[in-house]
Amino acid sequence: MTEPHATTALPHATTAPPAASAAPPLYLRVAAALRADLAGGGIAPGSRLPSERSLVHRFGVNRQTVRSALRLLRDEGLVVTERRGTYAAPSDPAAGRPAPVLGARAAGLPAGRGGPGPGGGGGPRLGAPVRRGRGPAGAAAR
C-alpha cells in the first residue's frame, strides 16, 4: 500500500468538450488504482482499506467519486463494506484471486444484531410512534 499521506492525484478532465478518446471517468481511475493495490498485495485480503477521507486526499477527488469507485469494487467482489469500514475481500486460494463475500442482506439474513425492529436492529420500528416532550408518557399534552 502507498504511504498514508502520499498524494496520488489523478489528472482532472479539462474544460474542453469530451472527445471520442477522452480519459475514463475519475471513479474508474480510482477503482483501477485500488484494484492494483489489491492485486499487487499492497492491501492484504481481509485488511481494512483506508477511510474515504484518506482516499479523497490520496487521489485528489471528491467523496462521491471515491464512493462510486468503492461501489464498483464491491460489485466486482473485491471489497466488502461493513459497518465500520471497507475491507479487502478474503482471498480464494483455489481461484488465486479474492473471493466475493456476500453481506447479510445479499445472503438473505437479517442485517441487525437481534432484538425488536426490522432486521433485528434493536432500534425503534419504522412507523412506530415517537414520543416527544416532557413528563411521563401518560401526561396530558400541553
N, C-alpha and C positions, 0 to 999 in steps of 0.2 A: 504494500500500500504506500502511497506517497506520503510525504510529510503532512501532518495535520493542518499546518498553516500555509502549506505551499499553494500557490495560486496556479491553476491550470486554466487560464482564461481561454474561452473559445472565441474564435473570430466572429464578431457580430455581423449580421446582414447589413448591407449598405442601403441607402435610400433609393437606389436605382431600382427600376421595375424588375421583377424576377425574370430571369432568362430560363431557357429550357435546361441549361446546365447549372442551375442555381445550386448552392450548397444545401445539404439536407437541413431540416429544422433543428434548432438548438437542442430540443429534448432528445432527438435521435443521436446527436453527437454526445450528449451527456450519457445517455444509455450505453453507447458504444464504449466510452471511456470506462464506465463502471463494469461493463461486460468484460473488458480487457483486464481490469483489476481482478475480477472474479476468476477468469480463466487462467491468468498468469500467476495465481497464488498470492497476489497482493492482499486479497481478502480471503481468509480461510473459510471453508464450509462450516456453517453453524455460527460464525462470529458476527458480531453486530457491525453494521455499516455505519459510517459517520452520520451525524444528525443532518437533517435537511438544511439547517442553518450553516453547518460546516461545508456542505456540498454547494450551497449558494455562493459562499465565499471562494471556495476552491475553483469553481467554474465561471464565476462572474456572471451568473444568470439569476433570474428571479425564482422565487419559491415554487411557483406554479410549473415552471419548466422542470425543476427537479422532481416535483410530484408526478409529472407526466412521464418522465424517464423511469422513475421507480415503478409506476403502474405498468409500463411496458415490460420491465424486467420481471415483475410479479406474474404478468400474463404468460411470460415465457417459462415460468417456473424456476427462475434463477434466484429470486429472493422471496422472502416471506415477511409480511408485515404483521407484527404482533402488537399487543397493547403498548409495549414500551420501546418500540423501535422497529427497524427493518434489519433482517438478518440474512446472510447468505444461506441459501438452501443447503441442507446436508447433502454430502456427495453420495452418489450411487456408484459403488465400486464396479458393479457389473457392466455399466454403460460407460464408465470413465468420465462422467460429467455430473453436475449437480442434479439431484432428483427433485421433481416438483413435489411440494408439500401442500396438502390441502388444509385450509383453515377450517375452523369448526363449522362455519356456515356451508362451505363447499362440501364438507363431508356429511352434511345433514344433521349435525349435532347442535344442541343449543349453545349459543356463544357465551352465556353468562357463567357466573360462579355458583349458581344454585340459589334457591330461595324464591320468593314470590316475584311475579312480574314476567313479562315476555322474555323468553330466552334465559330465564333464571337469573337475571341481573341483580336481583335484590333491591332494586330501586322502586320508585313508585310506578305503578302500571300506567300505560297510556290510557287516557280517558278517565282515570280516577280523579275524584275531586281533590283539589289542593286547598288546604285550609290556611288562611292568612289572617293576620290581625292579632290583637292582643286578647289575653284571657283564655279560659278553658274552652274546649270545643262546644260545650253546651251553652255558653254565654250568649245573650241576645246581641244581635248585630247593632251597631251604632249608626 
